[in-house]
Amino acid sequence: MGKKLSPKQLELYKRIDEILFYKWDPIGISDGGWARDEYQSYLPRVFVHALESDSPEAIAEYLGVVSTKSMGLSSATEHDMKIAQIIIEIKESLEL
């Protein structure tokens, strides 16, 4: 069994989940609640990247790999970096 998250870590985890669904949303499904769990399989890895670094690059790179290699979409490097920066800003606001 994994380590229990602190309240701040849990808050970051929940916020990353929301960001991936509503802001990153590479396949454009956030307007319908039927696929709410679509990006949750990527959440743990993004969360770990966020905890391990204060730099958005690793998160942006991972999001890019997921969207291009796993989903077969075109690269959206600027968008992925913008999402990664939002995640890092939230991490910093939570003082993690």
C-alpha positions in Angstrom: 0.0 0.0 0.0 1.2 3.5 -0.8 2.1 6.3 1.5 -0.7 8.5 2.7 -0.8 12.0 1.3 -0.6 15.0 3.5 -3.6 17.4 3.2 -1.6 19.8 1.0 -0.5 16.9 -1.2 -4.1 15.7 -1.5 -5.2 19.2 -2.5 -2.5 19.3 -5.2 -3.5 15.9 -6.4 -7.2 16.9 -6.7 -6.3 20.2 -8.4 -4.0 18.4 -11.0 -7.0 16.1 -11.7 -9.2 19.1 -12.4 -6.5 20.8 -14.5 -5.9 17.7 -16.7 -9.6 17.3 -17.4 -10.7 20.9 -17.8 -7.6 22.7 -19.0 -5.2 20.2 -20.6 -8.0 18.1 -22.3 -6.2 17.1 -25.5 -9.1 15.3 -27.0 -11.8 17.9 -26.1 -14.1 16.0 -23.8 -14.4 18.3 -20.8 -17.7 19.7 -21.9 -19.4 16.4 -21.2 -19.3 14.7 -17.8 -19.5 11.2 -19.2 -15.7 10.8 -19.6 -14.7 12.5 -16.3 -12.1 9.8 -15.6 -10.5 9.9 -19.1 -7.2 11.4 -18.0 -7.0 10.0 -14.4 -4.5 7.3 -15.5 -2.0 10.1 -16.2 -2.6 11.8 -12.9 -0.2 9.9 -10.6 2.8 10.5 -12.9 2.0 14.2 -13.3 1.7 14.4 -9.5 5.0 12.8 -8.9 6.7 15.1 -11.5 5.2 18.1 -9.7 6.4 16.9 -6.3 9.9 16.1 -7.5 10.7 19.4 -9.2 9.9 23.1 -9.2 10.4 23.2 -12.9 7.5 22.6 -15.4 9.6 21.0 -18.1 9.3 17.4 -16.9 5.5 17.7 -16.6 5.2 19.4 -20.0 7.4 16.7 -21.6 5.3 13.9 -20.1 2.0 15.5 -21.3 3.5 15.8 -24.7 4.5 12.2 -24.8 1.1 11.1 -23.7 -0.8 13.2 -26.2 1.5 12.3 -29.2 2.6 8.8 -28.5 -0.4 7.4 -26.6 -3.2 9.4 -28.1 -1.7 9.9 -31.6 -2.4 13.6 -31.6 -0.2 16.5 -32.9 2.3 18.1 -30.6 1.0 21.0 -28.5 4.2 22.0 -26.8 3.1 25.5 -25.8 -0.2 24.3 -24.4 1.5 21.5 -22.5 4.0 24.0 -21.0 1.2 26.4 -20.0 -0.5 23.5 -18.2 2.7 22.5 -16.5 3.3 26.0 -15.3 -0.2 26.2 -13.8 0.5 23.0 -11.9 3.8 24.3 -10.6 2.2 27.6 -9.6 -0.5 25.7 -7.6 2.2 23.6 -6.0 4.0 26.7 -4.9 0.8 28.4 -3.6 0.2 25.3 -1.5 3.8 25.7 -0.2 4.9 22.2 -1.2 
